[in-house]
Amino acid sequence: MNKLLCSILLSFVSLQASAAIAVIVHPSNADNIDKKAIENIYLGKTKSFPGGEQAVPVNMDASQSIKETFDTTVVGKSSSQLKSYWSKKVFTGKGTPPKEVPNAEDMIKLISSNPNMIGYIDSSAVNDTVKVIGEF
């Protein structure tokens, strides 16, 4: 029984370790960005990176489980809270939600070709065409 329990726990820990979220930007982006700055960019409260360059956030499609994890872990709101937040912003004309992409490949392609964009993917999908500025 103890061996089974240990195996289950180790499997769970392994799954958690591989599910890290990497926040990515174009490799030329030299800004240091903390979690609060990323949150503010994704909430539309900040429209630029700390160095002054425009910041354009990109979300994963709602069908991707990483989006819910990013929303709660990094932005600090559930996906339904964010949907409500952005509905109010759009209704009052004070903002539009981030563009969405369907998968990690499209996210990497978009971020690697635009220095103003910021996105996130599973850390296992990171390659040398993007720069990781935070892992959560």
N, C-alpha and C positions, 0 to 999 in steps of 0.2 A: 504494500500500500504506500509506504514512504517513497519507494522508487517511482511509482506512478505519479505521486504528487509532485515530486521533484522534477520529473520530466515535463509535466504540465506547466509548472511554474517557469522552468527554463525556456520552454517553447514560447510562453507569453512574453517573457523578457526579450527574447530574440525578435519577436514580432514588433514589440515596442521600439527596439533599437533601430530597426530598419525603416520605421515609419517617420523618421525625422523630416521636418519641413525645412527646406532650404529657400531662403528669400534671396532672389537673384536680380542682378542688374547687368548692364553692358560692362564689359571688361575695362572700358576707359573711365568708368565712374570711380572717382577717387574719394568720394564722401564716406565718412564714418557715420553709420546710421544705427541708432538704438531702437529698441522695441517700441518705445513711445512715438518716435518719429515715424516708424512704419505704420503704426496704428493711425496716426494723424493723417498720413497720406491716403490710407485706405478709407478713412472716414470723410475725406474731402476737406478737412480742416486746414491742411497744408497743401499747397500746390507746387512746392519746389523742394529739392534736396537741400541739405544744410549749406552746400556751396553756392546756392542760388539758381542752379539749373532747374528747368521745369521737370516735375515728377508726374509721370502718368502711370497710375496703378492698373494692373491687369489681374483679373480673377480667373480661377478655374471655373468651368461650367458647374452648375449646381448638382449635376449628376455625378460628379467626382467626389469621393469621400474626403479627399484632402481639403476641399473647400470648407466643410464644416469644422474640421480640425483647425485650419488656419483661422477661421472666424472666431472660434472660441479661445484658442491658445494665444494668438497674436493680437487680434483686434479686440478681444474681450467681450464679444457679443455672439449670441447664437445666430444661425442663418436667418431664422424668422425675425429676430430683433433687427438685424441688418436690413432685411427686406422692408420692414416697417419704417426704419430710419430713412432709407433712400426714397421710399414712397413720399414721405413728408418733404424731403429736400426737393424732389422733382416737382411736387404739387406747388410748393412755394417759389419755385424758380431759383432755388439756391444751390443747385448742383445736380449732377447726373452720376449714376453709379459707374464703377469701373467696367470697362469692356471685359468680356469673357471669352475664353478660349476653351476648346473641347478636351485638350489633352496636353501632357507634358512636352511632347514634340513640338506642338504649335507654340507653346509658351516659350520654349528655348529659342525657336526660330524668330519669334517676335522680339524678345528681349535682346538677343544677340545682334539684331539688325537696327536697334533703336536705342541710343544712349539715354533717352529721357524716360524710358519705361522701367518699371519695377514689377516683379512677379514672384511666384513661388511654385516650387515643384517638390516632389519627394526627393530627398537628398541622394538617393541611389541613382537618380536620372541625371545628375549634374555632369556636365562635360566642360571642356576648356573654352567653349565659345561664350560662356557666361561667368560672372563673378558672384560668389556667394558672400553676402554681407551679414547673414545671420542664420543660425539654425535653432529651431525650436521643437 
